[in-house]
Amino acid sequence: MAALTLKSRDARLLGRLRLASQGLLDLGRCGASAADVVRWMTAMQGQDLQAALWAVGVRLPGSTLAGVRAALDSGSVVRSWPMRGTLHLVAPEDLAWMLDLTAERLTRSIAGRHRELGITWDDVEKCRDLALAAIATGGPLSRQELFGAFETAGQPTQGQRGIHILGTLCRHGWLVQGPLSGNQQLLVAFDAWIPVSRRLERDEARAEFLLRYLRSHGPATLRDFAWWTQLPLTDVRAALADIRGSVVELDVDGTSYWLSPETASLLESGVPGARSVLLLPGFDELVLGYTDRSAVLAPEHFNSIVPGGNGVFKKTLVAGGKVVGTWAREGTGASAAVVPGLFDGVPPMGTAAQAAFDRAARRYLGFLAG
């Protein structure tokens, strides 16, 4: 397919094309299981566990909270720090090659913070040995139990020292978060929890990373992907050259976006989702998967979903591919309800939109109850 062009007046279609790529319109596009969804999405923001569980559920027809939790308990989905120093859900077979590609750069970027915290490589190795020995003896450990073992051995964990050590152990493929205990995950040995890992050469890894990102997140720019992974833009451009025949360029007022041929074909057949209403979790990839979020979120509303720039993203109400407000669950059990909070200036929902919102609310409440 040749390069395509969108004029300014049609740039609003970007959001709906992203809905399609991310499996938010054609439920089932991502696959039939939680593992399929995560594998299709490549990586899904996961620092808020409950939000991450619904991020999978909203893309998976017939899913339940218990079912998505079971994917973490079984190890068919894992949660770790594959990039940006941020927790993500990923397919277990992908985590090792992602870490091989991203960990060294992140380690260099936080070296100064480690010096401030008094973390040396000798400390990391001591904590690695302590952690693996404790897990081998006692099985999966909570973060608190692991930090207790560190403290007993003279390795302080206060003031973020513990979490930085833990992140380092996970980035280097010694530990990974495993089964759930209530609303926290226990730590396990990486090789025991993920016995089979793919290993890719660097050029192959960055090409696959970019291709899968553009298929699941496109239309997106190279700068979006470079921010998402924290890979150098020169590496990203080299990766594009390797996959150029598998993606389509979309020019929007002189800016190049890239997407899969399947998603690009919707521009000819008709982009769906004009009347869609979605209840997305905070930290969802539709908003956080890009350095430029203006295609789905008007800049004047950004503070409404991240009040004061505190880094905590509210749940978003998305209509026709645009974030138009936030939402919250009120009440529990049979009396639970989903309440919208439209942005100032957004007109009230009409009859059709209200009906779509009600369907989305019933689906979310059913997901929690299942």
N, C-alpha and C positions, 0 to 999 in steps of 0.2 A: 504494500500500500504506500502510495506517495505521501509526502509531507502534507498535512492538512492545516487549515487556517481558521481561526475563530476571530471575529471582530469583537470590539469592545462590548457591543450590546449583547453578544452571545457568551461572554466570559462567565456568566452565571451558570452555564452548563458544566463548568469544571466541577462544581460541588456534586452535581448529580452523577457525573461520570465517575467520581471517586466513590460515591455510594455503590455504584455497580461493581467497581473493581474490588471493593472491600466486602462484597457479599451481603450488603445491607438491603438490597432490593430483591434480588433473586435468591431467597433463602435456600440453601443447599448448594449454591455455587462453590462454597468453600469446602464442601464435603459432608460426610454423614456422621462425623464424630468430632468431639472436642479436639482430638489430636489432628484431625484433618484441617479444622479451622485454623489452629495455630500454625500448622505447617504451611498452609496457603498464605497466611498473613506474614510469614517469615519471622517476625518478632512482634510481640504486642506488649505495650507499656504495662508494667505490673507492680509498681511500688505500692499501690493500694490493692490489696488482695481481693476484697469484695468487688471492687470496680472491675478488676481483671476477669473475675469469674463471669460477671454479666457481659463484659465485652465479648467473651466467647459465646455466651448464651444467646445474645441478641443476633448473632450470625448463624445460629444453629437451630433449625426448626425442631420443635418438640423437645428441646433441651430443658434440663432442670438443674437447679443449684447442686443437688446431690450428685447428679451425673457428671458435672464439670469438676466438682471436687474429687470424684473418683478417678478422673484422669490424672490429677496430681498425685493421688495416693498410689496409683499403679505405676507412675513414672512414664506414662505415655505422653505427658506434657511436663516440662520442667521449668523452673523459675530461677533465674540467676542474673548475673550482671554481664551480659554479652557485649555491651557497648555503652558509652556515655556515662559509665558509673551508675547506671539506672537499672533497676530490676525490670526484666521482661520475661514473658512467657515465650518459650521456643520449643521446637521439636527436639527430643533428646539427641538424635543422631546429628543435629546441626550445631550443637553448642560448642563442641571442641574446635571445629574449624573456624567458627565465628571468633572464639577467644584467641585462636592463633593469629587471626587477622587484626584484632583490635586491642588486645591486652597490653602489648608493649607500649603503644602510643599513650594509652591511658595511664600506665604506670609512670611514664616520664612526666606526664602533666600533673600528677599529684605527688611527685617526689618531694617538693617543698613542704607540702602538708605533712608528709611522713616524717620529715626532719623535725618539724614543729612538735609532732607527737612523740618523738623519740623512738620511731620504729626503724630498726635496722634489718638488713636481710637475715642476719643471724637470729633476730627475734622472730621473723616470719618462719624460718625453718624450725625453730624450737616449737612454735605454736602448731605448725603442721604436724610434727611428730606427736605432740600432745593430743591433738584433735583426732588423728587417725588411730592412736592407741586407745583413746577413751571410747571411740565409736566401735572399734573392734571388740572391746570388752563389754560395753553396755548397750550397744545398738544405737539407733538414731538419737541425737541429743537436741534439746532445745537450745536456743541462743543463750539463754541464761545459764544453763548447765555447762555449755561450752566455755562461756566467759568465766564461770566459777573455776573450771579446771585451769584456765589461763592464770587467774588470780592466785590460785594455790601454788602455782609454779613460778610466781614472781613476775608475771606479765600483766601489768595493769590494763584495765579495759575502760577506764573512765575517760570522759572528754572526747568521745568519738574514737579513741584508740582501738577499742575492741572491734567496732564495726569496720574500721579501716583494715585491721588485720584479717577479719573474716572475709571482707571483699577481696583481699589479695589472695587468700587461700582458694576462693572460688574462681577468681580470674585465671589462676594458674592451673586449674583443673584438678585440684586435690579434694575439694569439697563441693557439694551442691546441695541445694535445698530439696528435701525429699517429701515424705508423707506429712499430712496435716495432723496436727493435734489441736483440736478446737479451731481457733482462727490464726494459728501460727504454724509455720512449717518447721520440721525438724531437719537437722543437718546430718548428711550421710556422706560416705566416701564416694567420690565421683565415679571411679572405675567399677565399683560394686553396683551403683545405681544405674549407670549407663555403660553396660558391658560392650556395646557396639557403637563406635563413633566413626563418622566419615572423616577422612583426612584429605584436604585439598591443597594443592600448590597455591601460592599466594595469588598469582594471576587468575587461576581458575576460581578461587574463592571470591575475589572481589567481583569477577564477572557474574558469578551465580548470585551473589548478594544483590547486585544492582538489578539483574534481570528479575529476580523474584520480587524485589521491592517495587519495581515499575509495574509488574503484573498485578500486584495486590494493592498498590497505593496510587497508581497513575490515574490521571495525568499529574506528573510531578517533575520538578526541575532537577538538574544535577546538583544544584546547591541544596535542595531539600534532602537529597540522599547523603550528601557530604555532611550535612548537619546531623542527620539521623544516626549515622554511623560514626561520626567524627573521623572519617577517612579523609586524607588530603584530596583536594579538588583535582590535582594532577593525576592521582590514582583513579579517581572516579572517571575522568575523561578517557583514560586508557581503558578502563573497563567498558565504557560505552562503545569504543571502537571494536571490542571483542564481541559485543552482542547487537551491534547496530542493525543487523538483518532480522532481528527478532522483535524489534519494537518500532513504534510509529512516532514520528515527530509531529507535534501540534504547535503551531505558531499562534501566540495570542499577543497581539500588539508588539511584536518584536521579541517576545520572550519564548524560548523553546521549552515546551513540556514534552514528556515522553510517557507512552502508555502502551499497553498490549494491543495487537491487532484486533483481538476480540472486543475489547472495550471501545477502540476507535471505530469499529463498524457500527456502533450505536449512533454515531453522528449521521450515518446514512439512513439507518432504519428507524431512527427516532429514539432520543434519549429518555428513558423512563424516569419515574420518580417525581414528576412535577407535583403530584398530590400526596406524596409520601409524608408520613409523620412518624418520627422515631424517638424513642427515649434511650439516649446513650449514657453510659456511665461517665463519671469524671475520668480524666486521663485517657479517653478513647483515642485510638489511632486516627480517626477522622479529623480530629482537631490537632493532636500532638504529633502526628506523623510527618509534619512538614515544618520547615523553618518559617515559611510564609503561609500564614493561616487565613489570609484575607479572602481566599476563594470560598470559604464556608463560614467565616466569622468576621463581621464588619469590625474594623479597628475600634470604632467608638463603643463597641460592646465588650471588648476584651476584659476590661476591669470588672465587668458584671459576672464573668465566670471565674476570674482569678482576683478576688477582691484585694486591693492594695498590693497586687503583684506578689502575694505570699507563697506562690508555688503550689497551692492546693486548688485543683480544678473542680468546679461544681459539675453536677450532672447536666447534660445539655439536651434541650428540646430542639429537634432538627426537623424543619418542614421544607420540602422541596429542595433539599440539599443545602439549606442555610440554617445556621444556629439562630433561633428566634427567641430563645429564653432558656430558663432552667426548670428543673422539676425536683420534687421531693416526695418521698413516701411518708404518709401520716397515718398513725394508728397501727395496730397489729392485728393478726389473725383475720377473722371474718370482717372486721371493721376497717381494715387497711384500705387506703385509697392513695392514688397518685395525684398530686396537685401541681399544676403548671404555674410558672412565674414568667410571663412574657416580658420582654424588654420594653422599656419606655418607647413609645412610638410605633410598636408593633400592634396592628389591629387585632381585635378579638377573633378567635377562631370561628369560622362559619360552620354550618351544619355538617358538611362533608369532613372538614378538618377535625371537628370535635368528635365525629364518629371514628375517624382514624386514630385520634388520640386515645379514645376509650378502648379501642382494640389493642393498641400498644400497651396501655396500662394493664389490661387483663392478662396480656402475655407476660409482662414483667412479674406481676403478682403470682401468676401460675408457675413461673420459673422458680420463685422463692419457695413456694409451697410444695413443689414436686420433690 
